């Protein structure tokens, strides 16, 4: 199996809305306010209206459930959904609290983005498997402003039998 860098994704998230403790852990919702996607084949911006519905378990791990839209530089629209996990180490907690950025190796933060579109120029994303690793950055604090940035490096999983795309 070969992993090839496909794009880097950054997003600005709003402050968490605490849903509270439930039977499966503590649920928080963080709205995706904006972001950017930069890669050779995919470039564009992240639209508002998406969110991360994270479930934090008693084991200190977050289970991510994210949906958002990428608007490409050439006016295509890509739906993105990903599930993943994040380990809330001291580095991740410090980044969430606004004290410092985390680095890729300081906590386990992995996702499996699924992209889909009806635009024929990007049809290849409908049959491509992506995996990504993430890190967190504190945002510049503003009154009622965004509270965190996140950054992910997405890779395409390629097989030696792949014929096109």
Secondary structure, 3 states (H helix, E strand, C coil): CEEEEEEEEEEEECCCEEEEEECCEEEEEEEEEEEEEEECCCCEEECCCEEEEEEECCCCEEEEEEEEEEEECCCCEEEEEEEEEEECCHHHHHHHCCCCCCCHHHCCEEEEEEEECCCHHHHHHHHCCEEEEEEEEECCCCCCCCCEEEEEEEEEEECCCCCCC
